[in-house]
Amino acid sequence: MGILGWIVFGLVIGALAKLVMPGRDPGGIIVTMLLGIVGSLLGGFLGQALGLYGPNDAAGFFMSLLGAVVVLAIYRMAMGRGRHTITT
């Protein structure tokens, strides 16, 4: 699967990652799907680096979903820290 296939696959994986990790995301569903694309690419590259599949094999579904969930969790932690306001 080429890079374009991973992007399309990442849109689906992003939606599934949102279902796995329900809650409010800063940025909404569009940002979640973009994070799914990043996670799918990350999972695909990591799976190839670990030798789970070759460069011409389809990216593993679970590896892509795991990558998307990890990227979404990191994004939530990073965005959650900057939202605190100081009131006096």
Summary of the structure (lengths in Angstrom):
residues: 88
radius of gyration: 14.5
end to end distance: 54.8
largest distance: 58.5
contacts: 275
relative contact order: 0.20
helix: 69%
strand: 0%
